[in-house]
Amino acid sequence: MVSTLLFLSNLGGTEFLLIFMVVLLLFGGNKIPELMRGLGRGIREFNNAKNSVEDEIRQGMRDAEKKSIDK
């Protein structure tokens, strides 16, 4: 996995511009905002799920702590 993402550290401004132009040619100017909205929704859903799991873990720890105090 690390070796797959290793090439990202060597990208400069020219490479990003070239990638942007290829994406623009493939999807067109009208589809890019739609793609970005979808990406934003996906990131938001991921963060909500992550926060939900963290809250459940914290609640479980609190419950376990209360049980140990009650004994």
N, C-alpha and C positions, 0 to 999 in steps of 0.2 A: 504494500500500500504506500509506504513512504517513498519507494523508488518511483512509483507512478506519479506522485505529486511533486517530485523533486524538480521537474522541469519548470514549475511555476515560479520558483525563486529567481530564475534567469530572464524573466520577461521584462522588457522595457516598454517605453511609451510607443515605439513604433510597432511592436508586436501586438500590444493591446489595440491600437488603431486598426491594424490589419484584421484582427479577430472581430472587432466591431463592424468593420466593413463587410466581412463575409456573412456575419449574422444578419446585417441589414439587407444584403442581397438575397439571402435565403428566405427570410421571413417577411421582408417588406416593411415599410415604415408604419403601416397601419397595425401590424400584428405585434410590434415590440411593446407598446403600452399594455396590451392584453397579456403578453408573456410576463411582464414585470409585475402586473397585478396578481397573476397566478403564483409567481414566485413569492411575493409578499404574503399572500394568504397561506402558502405552505410554510413559510418561516414562522408566521404568527401561530399556526396550528401546532407546529413543533414546539415552540416556546410554551404554549399553553399546556401541552401534554407534559413537558418537562417540569413545569411548575406544579402541575397536579401530582406527579409522582413524588416530587420533593415534599409537598405538603402531606401526602399520605405517609411518607417515611417519618417526617417530624411528628405527626400525630401518633404513629405507632410507638415511637420512642417515648413520647409523653405518657401514653397509656401504660407502657411497660414500667416507666418510672413510678407512676401512681400505684401500680400493683405492688411494686417492691416496697414502697413506703407503707402501704396499707397492711402488709404482712407483719 
